[in-house]
Amino acid sequence: MVMIRVIKMKSSLILLFIVLACICNAQTDSVKSIAVPVPADTNVRVIANSQITGSIQKVQQYQQLSHGTFAGYRVQVHFGTDRNGATTVKTDFMSKYPGYSTYLTYQQPYFKVCIGDFRSKLDAANALSKIKRDYPGAFVIRDKINPPPLH
């Protein structure tokens, strides 16, 4: 009697796994494989439904058009609670390196001085290597940037 129940339970589990495998296989057939553009410094291949990809692109276009900024990199040269100190660092940096755009931002309770509008992390790292001797505590951060001019 116990043996019959075990056999029925095993056959029920096997049947359940077969049904689940069929359902999973049917769902993966409806997903189309498309290449989504990703930054050159990664080796990621994204497989997504074309409707999702289209929605993501529309959101990115909306953000770019409505806010005028997009994701990029900057170099942070100062971080502190003193506004006068941050202003001094910004003025000093602008006199030493006039070619970079400089930003003073406030995120309670800290003032940050960041420079540049870099599209790639490599560009930001190149700028960091140039200013590292004058600002040894500087580092690259990911931030919303203003679109730099195309060269």
N, C-alpha and C positions, 0 to 999 in steps of 0.2 A: 504494500500500500504506500509506504514511504517512498519506495523506489519509483513508483509511477508518478508521484507528485514531483519528484526531482526531475524526472525526464520531461514532464509537462512544463516545469519552470524553465528548464534549459531551452526547450524549443520555443517557448514564449519570448525569452530573452533574445534568441537568435533572430526570430521574426521581427522583434522590435528594432534591433540593430540594422537589419536589412531595410526596413521602412525608413529609418532615420537616414541611412546612407542614400537612399533614393531621393528623399526630400532635399538633402544637402546638395546632391548632384544637380537636381533640377534648379535650385536657386543659383548655383554658380554658373549655369549656362546662360542666365539672363544678364550677367554682368559682362560688359564689354571691356576689353583691355585697351587702354589708351595711355599714351605717354603724357605726363604732366610736367611742364618745365620746372626744374628745381635748380638751385644754385650749383655752379660748376664744382664747388668744393665738397660735394656729397656724392655718394654712389647709391642713390635711392631710386627705385622704380616703383611708382605708385600705380596701382591698378584700381580704377574707380569707375563708377557709373558715369556716363557722359552728362547726365542731368546734374549730378553733384559737381562735376568739374565746371560746368557752365555757371552754376550758382556761385561757386567760389570766385570765378573770374569776374562776375558781375559785382560781387561785394568788393573785390579789390579795386575795380574801376570806380565804383561809387565812392569809396574811401579816398581814392586819389583825387577825384574831381571835387568832392565836397570839402575836403580838408587841405588839399594842396601838399600833403606830405605822404611819405611812404616809408617802409621799413628800410633801415640802413645802419650805418655805424658812425660813431663819433669817438673822439679821444677825450677822456675826462682828465683835466689837469688839476682841479681843485675840488675839495669837498669839505665844508665846514659850516658852523652855525653863525659866523660873523659876516654880515653883509659887506662891511667895509673891507674886510680881508679878501672877500671874493671879488669885489670891484677892483681892488688893487692888483690882484692876480690877473684879472681880465685885461686891465689897462697895460700891465707889464707884458703880457703875452702878445697883445696887439702891436706893441712897439717893436718887439723882437721878431715876430713872424707876421708881417702884414698880409701875406697871401692867403691866410686861413680865415674863414668866418668864425666868429667867437660868440658863444651863447652863455648868458648867465640865467640860470633857472632856479626856482625855489620849490622844494618839496619838503613840506613841514617836517622837522625844523631846520633843514639843511639847505645851504646854497651850493650849487654846483656850477663850475665853469667847464664847459665842453667846447671843443673846436671841431670844425669841419663838417662836411656833408658827404660821407663816403658811401658809395654803392656797395662796395665789397669789403670784407674784413681785411683782405690783403692790402687794399689802398690805405685803410686806417692804420694797419701795422707799419706800413712804410712811413707814414707821417709820424707815428709814435717813435720810430727809430731816429728820426730827425730831431725831435724835441726832447728826447729822453735825457740828454745831458743837462738841460736847463730845468726840466721838470721830472726828476727821477721817480716820483710817485704816480706818474700818469699811466693810464691804461685804457684799452679799447672797450667800449660799451656798445650794446645794441640799442638803437634809439630811432625815433621817428625823425626823418631828415627832410629838408627842403630839397627839391630836385636840383641837383647841380647841372650846370650847362653841359650839353653833349659836346664832345671833342671830335 
